[in-house]
Structure formats: structure tokens, C-alpha cells
Amino acid sequence: MKLKDFSKNVKAKQFDDTQFAEKINRFISTWQDDPSWLSGWRHNYFCDLDGSYLHYDETSPKAQRCPTCGRIYRDEKKNNAWVTITRNKTISMMRYATVLYLKTGKSDYLEFVKKTLLFFTTHYSEFEIHIKNKVLPDMSEYERVKKDLKAKRVYFDPTDTDWSFGDYRINFQGPGKIMAQGLSEAVALIRMLFCYSVLQEKFSEEEQQRIKSELLAPAIDFLDKQQFIDHNITLWREAAIQIMKLVNGDFEQQDFARPYGIYSHIEQRLTEDGFWYEGSVHYHHYVLEALGYLSYFMTLSGKKDDLLEEKVEKMLQFSYQLAFDNGIFPNPNDGWPNVNLKTYLNVFELAAASYPQNETIQTIYQNVLLLPVERVCLPIEDETFFGDISSTGLLILTEEMKKQELLTKETVHFLDSKISVLRNKAFNIFLKYGVNSLSHAHYDPLNIEFTIDQQLISKDLSNVGYGSELVHRWYNTPLGHNSVIIDEQLNNIRYHADVLSKDEQSIKVQSEDIYPGSRIVREINAAEKSFVVETAVQTEKPSTIDIVQHFDIPVIELENAEDLVELADPGIYTSNLNSEIVHSTKYAKELRRFSFKEPSTNTEVVFHSEDAFQLYVLETLGNPSNESRTSIIIRFSNKKKMALFMSVDR
């Protein structure tokens, strides 16, 4: 595509750029950077107390404020994260300026893109090599591991690594220069080159040559030293390497098949169902974004790769079929809360623009657009959306998509991915029954999520920023999920479950390694107006067995209210359930049946067992932290065997 083609794309679309332009104009007028500034980890830009994303002020590099509790942070970690956010905003503003230049023709926007890209080109050699807040003297440790990998003296299995690599002083994320890690460096380079690919005609021959020799060539060498495993991080780096080679004119398609290359990732690290092996909805789409950029640059360069297109298509199909009928995703493992198909519109746009003749990809994209659900943004996001189109989409989508009827969805059992979604007109019920990778896994044995009449009633909270203490105290614990807990312990995170039976409206699974000396069976049976979840546990010795079930709805009407007493605190899970997590506690000592009504869907939920249990009804912290949820803990004490039924009736 030529500059005039991108200009035509932008001018053909209706979007309000008023606030867009004001934000860009203000940023351009005050923009500054310095290669001596050390960037940090963006996940540190969350409040340590309540997990809130800190308020970003472009004029305040040394003081970061929590919008929820008001605490001011002045430490190096938070301030270095501010640098990273500023540089990410710079790259986003480059894209926005590209859009506005093509719409308005104003030279200020073009000059900003050129100035920033040439700044990073001129000073690339001056940026210190560092990972997060640690400066590295050189790349010798990465060169050492690459040498040993080539000699087959070492191998790292991406499914069970605990993010340590023997005596090699290396990190998954790898070091960065502009950014705080090799992952972020790759993302930044790709997004800068996206703007460059649109405006390349406006750069002089001398400027283009400088970009190739002073930025791209050393960046390729820098990132290539960090390729030592298959992971979402290394896929982004590999995509960046191949994109830079496409721009430089050094691309050779056989490089896709090199060790730890594109083929290695997409052939070995996708399940048979097309799910990224880390088992996270967010990281699945994060990988798709990298592959989408690579696909788009391939298309721009007039190149085609059948395997790449095949895998992108399969990953998109998986995404669409996994999502609940309302477009909201079940959310196992690490990620961000409340995401839906439209959260990742820019990913679908890249795929649609890359493969305009692929009917399956086009149909999926059009069906995502047709969903009535509103887009939920990510807590950390570097894109602007105008309704159902991103700034990226403004540039690359060539025409309005034809409206089509929604694709139908049925029950899916993704056995290799260890997840299922039961569907009928009233209910969507998600069950996770195993883990394929330690990376980004959660302690969430046999977790369930469900919708009633397309309303999300019980969900997975997913995560806040990894730097927050709340991750390990609440969000990534069996207590924070709809799970089974024995003796208040963490489960075996790499657990396995056998699928004993399955059909369109039921599934039964069994695991014998969630906890030592235990057998746990969970069975779900759905009907037209009800479903039942049976959880049965057997242990070798008398144990405390807790069944945890959360409800993410504002009001429930307790039918056993007279049986419950108020407690100052739960008195259980004392290292987890403090006042930051628990807002109120109700307790009943000995019940065999407990029920409540959910008024918005006129649903009754009943828990019942032949054995007596203790009941805790808690109001707990949601995600984001300004939300709350109702958390029910049903405790069986000193038991070797129990069974609990949860009946949900319309």
C-alpha cells in the first residue's frame, strides 16, 4: 500500500477527532525524552495497598498518586514505570499523529512522527541495556546460553519452567534499551515501524538508511540474542525480528523454521484446539496481536505464508467459540478482568486486514462487530477506539464490512486445552479441568464460571498488575476462585483431571492430584431451566474441605438470613481474608441447606448436602478493586468424604 491508500482508508471513515486532536496537540507541545532515563516495569504502576492503577500525570515524573486511596509513591520502581508509560504514550501518539496527518494534512503531525522515530534511531546506541530497574554491563549471559543451546548442552521446557534458568543469569523477559525488557522493546519497535510503514514515503533516502543501519540492524542483533525458549515473550521478539528484516529488505522466509522461530511457536505451543499453551485468554490474544502485526507486514511486503495464516485463523476461531454468547470471555489464569471479544478489536482488525480473502477470518471479525456488548478496555492499554474501530483500524481497514447474521454457537469441549463451555438458551457454563503450563497459571482447581440469560453471574477475577501483593493473597489463590480447598492449602498448580463423561449438556471430571491423597470429582448437568453442579471429595485422612463459590452480582436475597450471625472477621484463612479483602462476614454453624435468590434473573441458587456444613457469606474485594462480590465458603470439618450440590433454577 502507498501513502495515498492509507489516506483513503482514514478519510473514508467517520470518527470524531476533536478530543483526539486536543490530546495529541498537548502531548506534542510538551514531549521530551532522554536516553539517560531508565524505563521500568509497567506492572509496578499499581497501588501496593489496593491494586488500583496509579494516576498518570505526564508532568509528574517523580510522584505517582493512587486514585483510590490517595497515597503518593516516590520510589524508583514507580517512577521508572512512569518513564515506560511515557514512552508507550509517545509511540501511541505517533500512531494518532499518523491518522491526523492523513486526515488533515497538517505538517505538525508528520514532523512529530519523524522527530520521535529519528530520536530513537539517533540515540539507540546510548540507551543502557537493562531489565526493569537493573542495568546490565553487556549481553554476555545471553550469548552464553545461546552458545550452549546451539551445542545442545541445555534445554528449557516452556511448560514447566519456574522463570529460573539454572546458573544462567537471564530472564524470560530479556533486557531492553528503550524499554525495560526485551518483550516491551519488541512491542515498541513493531508499533513504531507500523507508523513508519505508513509514512515511509515522507522520509528522505538518508533518513531511511539511518533507520535501517542505526536502529533496525542493532535492534535485530540485540533481540536475537534473547531467543532461548518458546513463550509469548519470545514470540513477540521473534515477530519483531522478522518484521524488522522485512522493513530492512533482509527477510528470508526459511527463517520462520529456525530454532525458537515463528514455526516453533505456532506448531508446538498451540493446543489442538488452537489455544495458546499458557491457557490465558489475554495472552492468547497478546500472541495473536504479534502474529497479526507479522501477518500485516508480510501482506504489505507482498509475501504469504500458509502455515501462519492457518494458525491465525484457528486461534481466532477458538476465541470466538470460547466466549460466552454475550461476548464476554471466561477468564482462566493470568490476564485482565472483565474482557470480552471487543476488548481485542485491534487484534481482529489486524487479522482481517492481513487476510482480506480469508472468508473465515472475515466472518469472525464481522460477527465480533455485530455483538451488542460494549467494549471493555484493558487497565494497561496503548490504543484509542472510536466506537468499534481502533486508530490502527482507521489506517488499515479498506472498506466497510458487510453485515452478516451472528454465527451460532454450541457446547464446546476443548479437551486438549482442558476447558469446556456448556451452552443452552438460558445458561453458559465454563469449567476448567487442568493446566498445560506453569507460566501464568492460577491456583484454581476445577473452577467454574457461568451466565444466566446472558448476564455474567459468576466470573474469574483474573489479575491486577503482577507487582501487587493482592495477586498472591487473593486473585491467584484457590480462595479467589470457584474451587475446592483442602486444609486451607494451595493446590498442585499443574493438576490434571480425567474427563469421565461429556455431552451437549453435561460434563464430569475427576482429579487425583489436586491435593495429595485426594480424589475430587466435579459434575455439571444442565437442563432447559436449571443446572446442577455436584462436587464430591474423598481424602485419605480426615480433612477440612472447603467449597468456594463467588457471585458477581450487586444484590442477593438470602433465604436463610435468620440462621446467620454477623462476625467481625471470618477467622479462617487469616493470611488471606483480612479487612482489605473482606468487607463483611455472615456465618452459620451447622446447615445442610442454604439458598438465595438473584432478583435480576429471578433465579434461585440452592446449596445442599447430606452432611452438615459451616457457612460463610462474605462481601469481598472484586476486580477492579472498586467492585465487590458475594463469596460463599461452605466448610466440611474433619471429613474424609463429602458431596455438595449447587442447584441453579430459573
C-alpha positions as CSV (number, residue, x, y, z in Angstrom):
1,M,0.0,0.0,0.0
2,K,1.1,3.5,-0.7
3,L,0.6,6.6,1.4
4,K,-2.4,7.6,-0.7
5,D,-4.1,4.3,0.1
6,F,-3.7,4.7,3.8
7,S,-5.0,8.3,3.4
8,K,-8.0,7.0,1.6
9,N,-8.7,4.5,4.4
10,V,-8.7,7.2,7.0
11,K,-10.8,9.7,5.1
12,A,-13.4,7.1,4.2
13,K,-14.3,6.6,7.9
14,Q,-16.4,8.8,10.1
15,F,-14.9,9.5,13.5
16,D,-14.8,12.4,15.9
17,D,-11.2,13.5,16.3
18,T,-11.8,16.6,18.5
19,Q,-10.7,15.3,21.8
20,F,-8.2,13.0,20.0
21,A,-6.6,16.1,18.4
22,E,-6.6,18.1,21.7
23,K,-4.8,15.3,23.5
24,I,-2.2,14.9,20.7
25,N,-1.6,18.6,20.3
26,R,-0.9,18.9,24.1
27,F,1.4,15.9,24.1
28,I,3.4,17.1,21.0
29,S,3.9,20.6,22.5
30,T,5.4,19.2,25.7
31,W,7.1,16.0,24.5
32,Q,10.6,15.3,25.7
33,D,12.8,12.2,26.2
34,D,16.4,11.5,27.1
35,P,18.4,8.3,26.6
36,S,19.6,8.6,30.2
37,W,16.1,7.9,31.5
38,L,15.8,4.3,32.7
39,S,12.4,2.7,31.9
40,G,10.8,0.4,34.4
41,W,8.1,-2.4,34.6
42,R,4.6,-1.1,34.0
43,H,3.2,-3.7,36.3
44,N,4.8,-1.7,39.2
45,Y,2.4,1.2,38.4
46,F,-0.3,-0.2,40.7
47,C,-1.0,0.7,44.3
48,D,0.6,-1.7,46.7
49,L,-2.3,-1.4,49.1
50,D,-5.5,-1.7,46.9
51,G,-4.2,-2.8,43.5
52,S,-5.5,0.3,41.7
53,Y,-3.7,1.5,38.6
54,L,-1.9,4.8,39.5
55,H,-2.9,8.1,38.1
56,Y,-0.6,9.0,35.3
57,D,0.4,12.7,35.1
58,E,2.8,13.5,32.2
59,T,4.2,16.4,34.2
60,S,4.9,14.4,37.4
61,P,7.9,12.0,36.8
62,K,8.8,11.8,40.5
63,A,5.5,11.4,42.3
64,Q,2.8,8.9,41.4
65,R,-0.6,9.0,43.1
66,C,-3.2,6.3,43.8
67,P,-6.6,7.5,42.6
68,T,-8.4,5.2,45.2
69,C,-6.5,5.7,48.5
70,G,-4.6,8.9,47.6
71,R,-1.2,7.5,48.6
72,I,1.8,9.2,46.8
73,Y,4.7,7.0,45.7
74,R,8.1,8.4,45.1
75,D,10.2,5.2,44.8
76,E,12.4,4.3,41.9
77,K,10.2,1.4,40.7
78,K,7.1,3.6,40.4
79,N,9.0,6.5,38.8
80,N,10.8,4.2,36.3
81,A,7.4,2.7,35.4
82,W,6.3,6.3,34.7
83,V,9.1,6.5,32.1
84,T,7.9,3.4,30.4
85,I,4.3,4.7,30.3
86,T,5.6,8.0,28.8
87,R,7.4,6.1,26.1
88,N,4.4,3.9,25.4
89,K,2.3,7.0,25.1
90,T,4.9,8.5,22.8
91,I,4.5,5.5,20.4
92,S,0.7,5.7,20.7
93,M,0.9,9.4,19.9
94,M,3.0,8.6,16.8
95,R,0.1,6.4,15.5
96,Y,-2.5,9.0,16.4
97,A,-0.5,11.7,14.7
98,T,-0.2,9.5,11.6
99,V,-4.0,9.3,11.5
100,L,-4.5,13.0,11.9
101,Y,-1.8,13.8,9.3
102,L,-3.6,11.7,6.8
103,K,-6.9,13.3,7.7
104,T,-5.9,16.9,7.9
105,G,-2.6,17.2,6.0
106,K,-1.1,19.3,8.9
107,S,2.6,19.0,8.8
108,D,3.0,19.2,12.6
109,Y,1.7,15.7,12.9
110,L,4.1,14.3,10.3
111,E,7.0,16.2,11.9
112,F,6.2,14.7,15.3
113,V,6.3,11.1,13.9
114,K,9.6,11.8,12.1
115,K,11.2,13.6,15.1
116,T,10.4,10.8,17.6
117,L,11.4,7.9,15.3
118,L,14.6,9.6,14.4
119,F,15.3,10.4,18.1
120,F,15.2,6.7,18.9
121,T,17.3,6.0,15.9
122,T,20.0,8.6,16.7
123,H,20.2,7.6,20.4
124,Y,19.6,3.8,20.2
125,S,23.3,3.0,21.0
126,E,23.1,5.3,24.1
127,F,20.2,3.7,25.9
128,E,21.5,1.5,28.7
129,I,20.9,-2.3,28.5
130,H,18.7,-3.0,31.5
131,I,15.9,-5.3,32.7
132,K,13.3,-3.5,34.7
133,N,15.4,-1.5,37.2
134,K,18.7,-3.4,36.8
135,V,21.4,-2.2,34.4
136,L,23.4,-5.0,32.7
137,P,27.0,-4.4,31.7
138,D,26.6,-6.4,28.5
139,M,24.8,-9.3,26.9
140,S,27.4,-12.0,27.8
141,E,25.0,-14.2,29.8
142,Y,22.5,-14.3,26.9
143,E,25.3,-15.0,24.5
144,R,26.5,-17.9,26.8
145,V,23.1,-19.6,26.9
146,K,22.7,-19.2,23.1
147,K,26.0,-20.9,22.6
148,D,25.1,-23.8,25.0
149,L,21.6,-24.2,23.3
150,K,23.3,-24.5,19.9
151,A,25.7,-27.1,21.3
152,K,22.6,-28.9,22.9
153,R,24.1,-28.7,26.3
154,V,20.9,-27.2,27.8
155,Y,17.2,-27.1,27.0
156,F,14.4,-25.2,28.8
157,D,10.8,-26.7,28.7
158,P,8.4,-23.7,28.5
159,T,5.6,-25.7,30.1
160,D,7.2,-26.3,33.4
161,T,9.8,-23.6,33.9
162,D,9.5,-21.5,37.0
163,W,11.1,-18.5,35.4
164,S,14.6,-19.5,36.6
165,F,17.3,-20.9,34.3
166,G,19.9,-22.7,36.3
167,D,23.1,-20.8,36.7
168,Y,22.4,-18.6,33.7
169,R,21.7,-15.0,34.9
170,I,19.0,-14.4,32.3
171,N,15.3,-13.6,32.3
172,F,12.3,-14.7,30.3
173,Q,11.5,-11.0,29.6
174,G,15.1,-10.3,28.5
175,P,16.6,-6.8,28.7
176,G,15.6,-3.7,26.8
177,K,17.1,-0.4,25.9
178,I,14.3,2.0,25.1
179,M,12.0,-0.2,27.2
180,A,12.6,-2.1,30.5
181,Q,12.6,-5.6,29.0
182,G,13.1,-7.3,25.6
183,L,9.4,-8.0,25.4
184,S,8.4,-4.3,25.6
185,E,11.3,-3.4,23.3
186,A,9.9,-5.7,20.6
187,V,6.4,-4.3,21.0
188,A,7.7,-0.7,20.9
189,L,9.8,-1.4,17.7
190,I,6.9,-3.1,15.9
191,R,4.5,-0.2,16.7
192,M,7.0,2.4,15.7
193,L,7.6,0.6,12.4
194,F,3.9,0.4,11.8
195,C,3.8,4.2,11.7
196,Y,6.9,4.2,9.5
197,S,5.3,1.7,7.1
198,V,2.5,4.2,6.5
199,L,4.7,7.3,6.2
200,Q,7.9,5.9,4.7
201,E,7.5,8.0,1.6
202,K,7.9,11.1,3.7
203,F,11.3,10.1,5.0
204,S,14.3,11.0,2.9
205,E,16.6,8.3,1.5
206,E,19.2,9.4,4.0
207,E,16.7,9.1,6.9
208,Q,15.5,5.7,5.7
209,Q,19.1,4.5,5.6
210,R,19.8,5.7,9.1
211,I,16.8,3.9,10.4
212,K,18.0,0.7,8.9
213,S,21.6,0.9,10.0
214,E,21.3,2.8,13.3
215,L,18.1,1.4,14.7
216,L,16.9,-1.8,13.0
217,A,20.2,-3.6,12.4
218,P,21.4,-3.3,16.1
219,A,17.9,-4.0,17.4
220,I,17.7,-7.2,15.4
221,D,21.0,-8.3,16.8
222,F,20.0,-7.3,20.4
223,L,16.7,-9.2,20.3
224,D,18.1,-12.2,18.6
225,K,20.5,-12.9,21.5
226,Q,17.4,-13.3,23.7
227,Q,15.7,-16.2,21.8
228,F,16.2,-19.3,24.0
229,I,12.7,-20.7,24.6
230,D,9.1,-20.7,23.2
231,H,6.9,-18.3,25.1
232,N,4.6,-15.4,24.4
233,I,7.5,-13.1,25.2
234,T,9.9,-14.8,22.8
235,L,7.2,-14.8,20.1
236,W,6.9,-11.1,20.3
237,R,10.7,-10.8,20.0
238,E,10.7,-13.2,17.0
239,A,7.9,-11.3,15.3
240,A,9.8,-8.0,15.8
241,I,13.0,-9.6,14.4
242,Q,11.2,-10.8,11.2
243,I,9.3,-7.5,10.8
244,M,12.5,-5.5,11.0
245,K,14.0,-7.8,8.4
246,L,11.0,-7.3,6.2
247,V,11.5,-3.5,6.5
248,N,15.2,-3.8,6.1
249,G,14.9,-6.0,3.0
250,D,16.8,-8.8,4.7
251,F,13.9,-11.2,5.2
252,E,14.2,-14.8,4.3
253,Q,11.1,-17.0,4.7
254,Q,13.1,-20.0,5.7
255,D,13.9,-18.2,9.0
256,F,10.4,-18.9,10.1
257,A,11.6,-22.5,10.6
258,R,14.7,-21.7,12.6
259,P,15.1,-22.8,16.3
260,Y,12.7,-20.8,18.5
261,G,11.3,-19.2,15.4
262,I,7.8,-18.5,14.3
263,Y,7.0,-22.1,13.3
264,S,8.4,-23.5,16.5
265,H,6.0,-21.3,18.5
266,I,2.8,-21.8,16.4
267,E,3.3,-25.5,15.8
268,Q,4.4,-26.6,19.2
269,R,2.8,-24.0,21.6
270,L,-0.8,-24.1,20.4
271,T,-3.2,-26.8,21.7
272,E,-5.0,-29.0,19.2
273,D,-8.0,-26.6,19.7
274,G,-6.0,-23.5,18.8
275,F,-5.5,-22.1,22.3
276,W,-2.1,-20.6,23.3
277,Y,-0.5,-23.1,25.7
278,E,-0.3,-20.8,28.7
279,G,-4.1,-21.1,29.0
280,S,-4.9,-17.4,29.4
281,V,-7.4,-15.5,27.3
282,H,-5.4,-12.4,27.4
283,Y,-2.1,-14.0,26.5
284,H,-3.8,-15.9,23.7
285,H,-4.8,-12.5,22.2
286,Y,-1.5,-11.0,23.0
287,V,0.2,-13.6,20.9
288,L,-2.4,-13.1,18.2
289,E,-1.6,-9.4,18.2
290,A,2.1,-10.2,17.5
291,L,1.1,-12.7,14.8
292,G,-1.3,-10.1,13.4
293,Y,1.4,-7.5,13.0
294,L,3.7,-10.0,11.4
295,S,0.9,-11.1,9.0
296,Y,0.2,-7.5,8.1
297,F,3.8,-6.6,7.4
298,M,4.0,-9.8,5.3
299,T,1.0,-8.7,3.3
300,L,2.5,-5.2,2.9
301,S,5.6,-6.8,1.5
302,G,3.7,-9.0,-0.9
303,K,4.6,-12.2,0.9
304,K,2.4,-15.1,2.1
305,D,2.9,-17.9,4.5
306,D,0.2,-20.6,4.5
307,L,1.0,-22.0,8.0
308,L,0.9,-18.6,9.6
309,E,-2.5,-17.9,8.1
310,E,-3.8,-21.3,9.1
311,K,-2.8,-20.8,12.7
312,V,-4.1,-17.3,13.0
313,E,-7.4,-18.5,11.6
314,K,-7.6,-21.4,14.1
315,M,-6.7,-19.1,17.0
316,L,-9.5,-16.7,16.0
317,Q,-12.0,-19.5,15.7
318,F,-11.0,-20.7,19.2
319,S,-11.5,-17.2,20.6
320,Y,-15.0,-16.8,19.1
321,Q,-16.2,-20.2,20.2
322,L,-14.7,-19.8,23.8
323,A,-16.5,-16.6,24.5
324,F,-19.9,-16.7,26.2
325,D,-22.9,-15.9,24.0
326,N,-22.9,-12.3,25.3
327,G,-19.3,-11.9,24.0
328,I,-17.7,-11.9,27.5
329,F,-14.8,-14.3,28.0
330,P,-14.4,-16.9,30.7
331,N,-11.1,-15.7,32.2
332,P,-8.8,-18.5,33.5
333,N,-5.2,-17.9,34.6
334,D,-3.4,-14.6,34.4
335,G,-4.9,-11.7,32.4
336,W,-7.1,-8.7,32.9
337,P,-10.7,-8.6,34.4
338,N,-14.0,-8.5,32.5
339,V,-12.6,-8.8,29.0
340,N,-14.8,-9.5,26.0
341,L,-14.3,-10.1,22.3
342,K,-14.4,-6.4,21.6
343,T,-11.6,-5.8,24.1
344,Y,-9.3,-7.2,21.4
345,L,-10.9,-5.5,18.4
346,N,-7.5,-4.2,17.2
347,V,-6.3,-7.9,17.0
348,F,-9.3,-8.9,14.9
349,E,-8.6,-5.8,12.7
350,L,-5.0,-6.8,12.1
351,A,-6.1,-10.3,11.0
352,A,-8.9,-9.0,8.8
353,A,-6.6,-6.5,7.1
354,S,-3.9,-9.1,6.6
355,Y,-6.1,-11.8,5.1
356,P,-8.9,-10.0,3.1
357,Q,-9.6,-13.1,1.1
358,N,-10.0,-15.5,4.1
359,E,-13.7,-15.9,4.5
360,T,-13.5,-17.5,7.9
361,I,-11.4,-14.6,9.3
362,Q,-13.7,-12.0,7.7
363,T,-16.8,-13.7,9.1
364,I,-15.4,-13.9,12.6
365,Y,-14.4,-10.2,12.6
366,Q,-17.8,-9.2,11.3
367,N,-19.5,-11.2,14.0
368,V,-17.5,-9.6,16.7
369,L,-18.6,-6.2,15.4
370,L,-22.2,-7.3,15.5
371,L,-22.2,-8.2,19.1
372,P,-24.3,-5.8,21.3
373,V,-21.7,-5.9,24.1
374,E,-19.8,-2.7,24.8
375,R,-16.0,-2.9,24.6
376,V,-14.2,-3.2,27.9
377,C,-10.8,-1.6,27.9
378,L,-7.7,-3.1,29.5
379,P,-6.2,-1.4,32.6
380,I,-2.9,-1.1,30.6
381,E,-3.8,-0.1,27.1
382,D,-2.0,1.8,24.3
383,E,-4.8,2.2,21.8
384,T,-7.7,4.6,21.3
385,F,-11.1,3.3,20.0
386,F,-13.8,5.2,18.1
387,G,-16.8,3.1,18.8
388,D,-15.9,-0.3,17.3
389,I,-12.8,0.7,15.4
390,S,-9.3,1.4,16.7
391,S,-6.8,4.0,15.5
392,T,-5.0,1.0,13.9
393,G,-8.2,0.0,12.2
394,L,-8.7,3.5,10.8
395,L,-5.4,3.1,8.9
396,I,-5.5,-0.5,7.7
397,L,-9.2,-1.4,7.1
398,T,-10.0,-0.7,3.4
399,E,-13.8,-0.8,3.4
400,E,-16.9,-1.2,5.5
401,M,-17.6,-4.8,6.3
402,K,-20.8,-6.3,5.1
403,K,-23.2,-7.1,8.0
404,Q,-23.9,-10.8,8.5
405,E,-26.1,-12.8,10.8
406,L,-24.4,-14.0,14.0
407,L,-22.7,-17.3,13.9
408,T,-24.3,-19.9,16.0
409,K,-22.5,-21.4,19.0
410,E,-22.9,-24.8,20.6
411,T,-21.3,-26.6,23.6
412,V,-17.6,-27.0,23.1
413,H,-15.3,-29.4,24.9
414,F,-11.7,-28.2,24.2
415,L,-10.1,-31.4,25.7
416,D,-6.5,-30.6,24.8
417,S,-7.0,-27.1,26.3
418,K,-8.7,-28.6,29.4
419,I,-11.7,-26.4,29.3
420,S,-15.4,-26.8,28.3
421,V,-18.3,-24.4,27.8
422,L,-21.8,-25.9,28.1
423,R,-24.5,-23.9,26.3
424,N,-28.2,-23.7,26.1
425,K,-30.7,-20.8,25.8
426,A,-30.6,-20.0,29.5
427,F,-27.1,-20.8,30.6
428,N,-23.5,-20.8,29.6
429,I,-21.3,-22.7,32.0
430,F,-17.5,-22.8,31.8
431,L,-15.3,-25.4,33.5
432,K,-11.5,-25.6,33.7
433,Y,-10.1,-29.0,34.5
434,G,-6.3,-28.9,34.1
435,V,-3.2,-26.9,33.4
436,N,-0.9,-27.1,30.4
437,S,1.8,-24.7,31.6
438,L,3.2,-23.4,34.8
439,S,3.7,-20.0,33.1
440,H,0.8,-17.7,34.0
441,A,-1.2,-20.5,35.7
442,H,-3.6,-19.9,38.6
443,Y,-4.4,-21.9,41.7
444,D,-8.0,-22.5,40.6
445,P,-8.8,-26.3,40.6
446,L,-12.0,-27.1,38.7
447,N,-13.0,-23.5,38.5
448,I,-16.4,-22.7,37.1
449,E,-17.9,-19.5,35.7
450,F,-21.5,-19.0,34.3
451,T,-24.0,-16.7,32.8
452,I,-27.8,-16.7,33.2
453,D,-29.8,-15.1,30.4
454,Q,-26.5,-13.7,29.0
455,Q,-25.8,-11.9,32.3
456,L,-22.5,-12.8,33.9
457,I,-23.3,-14.1,37.3
458,S,-20.1,-15.8,38.5
459,K,-16.7,-15.0,37.0
460,D,-13.0,-15.4,37.4
461,L,-11.4,-12.2,38.7
462,S,-8.2,-12.8,36.8
463,N,-5.4,-10.4,37.9
464,V,-4.3,-6.9,38.7
465,G,-0.7,-5.9,38.0
466,Y,1.8,-8.6,38.9
467,G,3.6,-6.2,41.3
468,S,0.6,-6.0,43.6
469,E,0.5,-8.0,46.8
470,L,-3.2,-8.8,46.1
471,V,-2.2,-11.1,43.3
472,H,-0.8,-13.7,45.7
473,R,-3.1,-13.1,48.6
474,W,-6.4,-13.1,46.7
475,Y,-6.6,-13.1,42.9
476,N,-4.2,-16.0,42.3
477,T,-5.4,-18.3,45.1
478,P,-7.9,-21.2,45.2
479,L,-9.8,-19.0,47.6
480,G,-10.3,-16.3,45.0
481,H,-11.8,-18.8,42.6
482,N,-14.8,-21.1,42.4
483,S,-12.8,-24.0,43.6
484,V,-12.1,-26.8,46.1
485,I,-9.7,-26.3,49.0
486,I,-8.3,-28.9,51.4
487,D,-6.9,-27.9,54.8
488,E,-6.5,-24.2,53.7
489,Q,-3.6,-25.2,51.4
490,L,-2.6,-24.2,47.9
491,N,-3.3,-26.9,45.4
492,N,-0.9,-28.6,42.9
493,I,-0.9,-25.9,40.3
494,R,-0.1,-28.3,37.5
495,Y,-3.0,-30.6,38.3
496,H,-4.6,-33.0,35.8
497,A,-8.2,-34.2,35.5
498,D,-9.7,-37.0,33.5
499,V,-12.9,-36.4,31.6
500,L,-15.2,-39.3,32.7
501,S,-18.1,-38.3,30.5
502,K,-19.3,-35.3,28.4
503,D,-22.1,-34.4,26.0
504,E,-24.0,-31.3,24.9
505,Q,-25.4,-30.5,28.4
506,S,-23.1,-32.2,30.8
507,I,-19.5,-33.0,31.8
508,K,-18.0,-35.0,34.6
509,V,-14.3,-34.8,35.5
510,Q,-12.1,-36.4,38.2
511,S,-8.7,-35.5,39.5
512,E,-6.4,-37.4,41.9
513,D,-3.5,-34.9,42.1
514,I,-5.1,-31.5,43.0
515,Y,-4.1,-32.3,46.6
516,P,-2.0,-35.2,48.0
517,G,-4.1,-38.2,48.9
518,S,-7.4,-36.9,47.5
519,R,-9.9,-37.6,44.7
520,I,-12.1,-34.7,43.6
521,V,-15.0,-35.1,41.2
522,R,-17.0,-32.3,39.7
523,E,-20.0,-32.9,37.5
524,I,-22.2,-30.4,35.8
525,N,-25.7,-31.2,34.3
526,A,-27.7,-28.5,32.5
527,A,-31.3,-28.5,31.6
528,E,-33.7,-26.0,30.0
529,K,-34.4,-24.0,33.1
530,S,-31.8,-25.3,35.6
531,F,-28.3,-26.7,36.1
532,V,-26.7,-28.6,38.9
533,V,-23.0,-28.7,40.0
534,E,-22.0,-31.7,42.1
535,T,-18.7,-31.6,43.9
536,A,-17.5,-34.8,45.6
537,V,-14.3,-35.1,47.6
538,Q,-12.5,-38.1,49.2
539,T,-9.4,-37.8,51.2
540,E,-7.1,-40.4,52.8
541,K,-7.2,-38.7,56.2
542,P,-9.8,-36.5,58.0
543,S,-9.6,-33.1,56.5
544,T,-11.1,-29.6,56.4
545,I,-12.8,-29.4,52.9
546,D,-14.0,-26.0,51.6
547,I,-16.1,-25.4,48.5
548,V,-15.8,-21.8,47.4
549,Q,-18.4,-20.1,45.1
550,H,-18.4,-16.4,44.2
551,F,-21.3,-14.4,42.8
552,D,-20.5,-11.2,40.9
553,I,-23.9,-9.5,41.2
554,P,-24.8,-6.5,43.3
555,V,-27.7,-8.0,45.3
556,I,-28.7,-11.4,46.6
557,E,-31.7,-12.1,48.7
558,L,-30.8,-14.6,51.5
559,E,-33.5,-17.1,52.4
560,N,-31.7,-18.4,55.5
561,A,-30.9,-14.9,56.9
562,E,-32.3,-15.8,60.4
563,D,-29.7,-18.6,60.6
564,L,-26.7,-16.3,60.1
565,V,-24.9,-14.1,62.5
566,E,-22.5,-11.2,61.9
567,L,-18.8,-11.7,62.6
568,A,-16.1,-9.1,62.9
569,D,-13.9,-11.2,60.7
570,P,-14.1,-14.7,59.2
571,G,-11.5,-16.3,61.5
572,I,-10.3,-18.6,58.7
573,Y,-7.6,-18.1,56.0
574,T,-6.1,-15.4,58.3
575,S,-3.2,-14.7,55.9
576,N,-5.7,-14.0,53.1
577,L,-9.0,-12.8,54.4
578,N,-8.1,-9.5,56.2
579,S,-10.0,-6.3,56.1
580,E,-8.7,-5.3,52.7
581,I,-10.2,-8.4,51.2
582,V,-13.3,-8.9,53.3
583,H,-15.8,-6.1,53.9
584,S,-18.4,-8.1,55.9
585,T,-19.0,-11.6,57.2
586,K,-22.1,-13.6,58.0
587,Y,-21.8,-17.1,59.5
588,A,-23.9,-20.1,60.2
589,K,-22.6,-23.0,62.3
590,E,-24.5,-26.1,61.1
591,L,-26.6,-26.3,58.0
592,R,-27.5,-28.8,55.4
593,R,-29.2,-26.4,53.0
594,F,-28.7,-22.8,52.1
595,S,-30.4,-20.8,49.4
596,F,-30.7,-17.3,48.0
597,K,-32.4,-15.5,45.1
598,E,-30.8,-13.5,42.4
599,P,-33.5,-10.9,41.6
600,S,-32.3,-9.6,38.2
601,T,-32.7,-13.0,36.5
602,N,-35.3,-14.4,39.0
603,T,-33.0,-17.3,39.8
604,E,-32.8,-19.4,42.9
605,V,-29.5,-20.9,44.0
606,V,-29.5,-23.7,46.5
607,F,-26.6,-25.4,48.2
608,H,-27.4,-28.7,49.9
609,S,-25.6,-31.8,51.3
610,E,-26.4,-34.8,53.4
611,D,-23.6,-33.7,55.7
612,A,-23.7,-30.7,57.9
613,F,-21.5,-27.8,57.0
614,Q,-20.4,-24.4,58.2
615,L,-21.4,-21.4,56.0
616,Y,-19.5,-18.2,55.5
617,V,-21.2,-15.5,53.4
618,L,-18.6,-12.7,52.7
619,E,-18.6,-9.4,50.9
620,T,-15.2,-9.4,49.3
621,L,-12.9,-7.4,47.0
622,G,-13.7,-7.6,43.3
623,N,-11.6,-6.6,40.3
624,P,-11.3,-3.7,39.7
625,S,-10.9,-3.0,43.4
626,N,-13.9,-0.6,43.5
627,E,-16.2,-3.5,42.8
628,S,-17.3,-6.1,45.4
629,R,-18.7,-9.6,45.1
630,T,-20.5,-12.1,47.3
631,S,-18.2,-15.0,48.3
632,I,-19.7,-18.2,49.8
633,I,-17.4,-20.7,51.6
634,I,-19.0,-24.0,52.6
635,R,-16.9,-25.8,55.1
636,F,-16.9,-29.5,56.0
637,S,-14.7,-30.2,59.0
638,N,-12.9,-33.4,59.9
639,K,-14.2,-35.3,56.9
640,K,-12.8,-38.0,54.6
641,K,-15.7,-37.9,52.3
642,M,-18.4,-35.3,51.3
643,A,-20.6,-34.2,48.4
644,L,-22.2,-30.8,47.8
645,F,-24.8,-29.9,45.2
646,M,-25.3,-26.4,43.9
647,S,-28.7,-26.1,42.0
648,V,-29.4,-23.1,39.9
649,D,-33.1,-22.8,39.0
650,R,-34.9,-20.3,36.8
